[in-house]
Amino acid sequence: MTTDYETQSKEELISKIESLTRLNQELLDTYQKAERMEFGWTGNLGQWFWDVPANDVTFNPLKAEALGYMPEDLPEKVPFQFFTEKLHPDDYEEVMQQMRDHLAGKIPVWEVKYRIQAKDGSWKVYHDRGRVTQRNDEGKPLFLTGIVFDVTENEHERMELKAQNENLLSQVKVDPVTSLYSRTALLMELAKQTSKAKKQEQTLSLLILSLDKYAQYEEKLGIVTAEEIIKETGRVVQNVIQDNHVAGRYREAVFYILMEDTSEKEAYEVAEAIRESVSTTLFAVPRAITIITGISVYSPEETISELVQNASQKLVAAQRHGGNRTIV
């Protein structure tokens, strides 16, 4: 039989529990409001707490609201899977592995950036960080505390900036007239290939070719027509070398061709193929177009300037001998 005293004690206990529940709810509401005011502008969606044995996640409503879920859309008890099942397929395994490693104590903190699908089907980008704050005597995790940020806008801005940088880099790398390497990119490639040739003891051939009498074309035909000749010459060069070598316009009608692991004889054959192709190409001008080429093979004892100077001297010699020729 239950005594009046026991009944009163139960009622007092229930009353205290209800009172503590109301107080906890009030404190939680107050804390969440403070988070909104203090952190909302930084993308902070507040803290989250995961009771592992109960698989119960407590979190600031901002985390779900950012995904389009209102309190009435959420189950009474929100499990960990409520969020993980919305991860992007390409991010899922990495995120889960990070969590598994942290729960096992292999890494001190769980920190990941992932894409998560909103209610409307769009994708948000969250940056999540948390750690185990309680473990049992056997070391198994009991409780995790973390904080999450919505970095979607920052990620979009980062991707736009990356695209702009890649576009700018492409513009710097490509010569606007010939679509070959630009002068800047050509010199960078020359430095890289000479260094590689020296370290790996490989041959490197440099071809410097120039249009015969280009100054006369520019003077008599005009800059626009002269540039069309340069453009067409660039096409011929690319057609001959394909993707086997690097070619670029150094200045005006002067081209450099870098040929890795290529002997002097092989370089000469390529130069002659270009020269013959140019001489048989029908340019949009009433005259035959020819080129001169100087070839130099890199020696580990010489500098880049000496390599270029050697090829340039042979280019001048080809010009003195009447043009339309290759000198090695």
C-alpha positions, 0 to 999 in steps of 0.5 A: 500500500502506498502511503500519503508520504510516498505519494507526496514524495513522488509528487514533489519529485515530479514537480522538481523534474518538471521545474528543472525541465522548464529551467533547462528549456529556458536556459537553452532558449536563452543560449540559442538566442545569444548565439544568434546575436553573437555569431549569426553574422559569421555563419556560426550555426551554433553548438551541437551535442551528441549523446552517443549511447542514446544516439540523441543530437541536441543542436541550435535550430539554426543548423536545421533552419539553414537547411530549410527544416523548421522545428515542426519538421524535425522528429522528437528525437533527432539521431545522428543519421538525420544529418549524415544521410543528407551528406553529398555522396562524394563527401560521405565516406571521408566524413564518416571515416573522420568521425570513426577515427575520432571516436576510436581516439585516433585523431584528437578532433573531428573537423571536416568540411562537407556538402549537405543537401537542403530540404529544397534539394540545393547543397549547402557547405558546412564546416563542422568541428567537434570532439569527445568530451566524455568516455566510459571506463573502457574508453568508449565515447559517451558524449560529443560537443561541437560547433558548425558553420555555414560556409556556403557563401564563402565557398562560392566566393572561393570557387569564383575567385579560383575560376578568375585566377585560373582564367587570369593565369591562362591569359598570362600563359597564352599568347593572344596572337598565336595561342602558343605559350606567351613570353612569360610562360615560355621563359618559365618553361625554359628555366624548368626544362633546363633545370630538369635536363641538368638534374636528369642528364638529358638533352634539351634542344632550343629552336629560335625561329623568325619570319624572314623580312617581317619588318617589311611586311609590317611596313608595307602590309600594315600591323593587322596583316602582319599579325595574321602572318604571325598567327598562321605561322604559329598554327604551322608550328603547332601542327608540326610539333603537336603536343610533343614539344613546347612552343611560344612567341618570344616577341613579334615574329620570333618563336622559341621551341623547347624540345626535351630529350631531343638530339641536335639531329632530331631538332634539325629535322623538326626545324626543317619540317616547319620551314618547309611547311611555312614555305608551302602554306598559302598565306593571305598575302601576295608573296611567299613567306619563309623563316630562318631557324637557329638551333642550340643544344643545352650543355649543363655547364652553360647558363640559360643566357648562353643557350639562348645566345648560341641559338640567336647567333645561329639565327643571325647567321641564317639571315646573313646567308639569305634566309629560308634556312636552318643552322645548327 
